[in-house]
Amino acid sequence: MFVPTPTQLLFLPGASGNVQFWMPLAAKLTHPASRKLIGYPGFGSTPSEPDVNSFDELVDRIVKVIDRPTAVVAQSMGGVLASHAALRRPNLVTHLVFAATSGGLDVASLGAQDWRGWFAETNPHLPDWFATYSYDLSSELGSIDVPVLLLWGDSDPISPVAVGERLADLFPNATLHITSGGDHDFANTYGEELAPIVDSHLRTN
């Protein structure tokens, strides 16, 4: 399979919608594609939008941004959005980079800690439809045959290594990289160390 070179790198944060999450990694990448760091309307510093009031409407908004060959780099709940986007834009999503995400799996059976309750309690100002979205894309992920890089930390109770291993089994073209001592936000704190790994992945064709 020929994989086009991405001309856009699209970065998706987790449920907090922190647009700055991926900055340490994005700043260290040498890949020439343009960078676009996405926030979620109504989350963090991103203003609400009248036509984004559900998870599906947020997917619609992200899919519109994918208007050229795009590599999607996503953390935590952003990975669920990325999976949906890859299924919707199979001819334009060229590569995926997932960090500490379910990717669209039901991860309870894989030992994942349920984060939704405490997240809602500590972030009462955020829209609740993001954390309460129910999904299971396990039967569909096998159709995403672009190169997938799975970045995991071995000290993450929310998305343990077993989740990354399961995703590696489901995606036809996946590589799993495990960071020792990495917690759920390790892709931010280890951005400089991960950049060469992501750069190499983005040049896979």
Beta strands, then each sheet from edge to edge (+ up, - down):
strand 1: 8-12
strand 2: 34-37
strand 3: 70-75
strand 4: 93-99
strand 5: 148-153
strand 6: 174-179
sheet 1: 2+ 1+ 3+ 4+ 5+ 6+
end
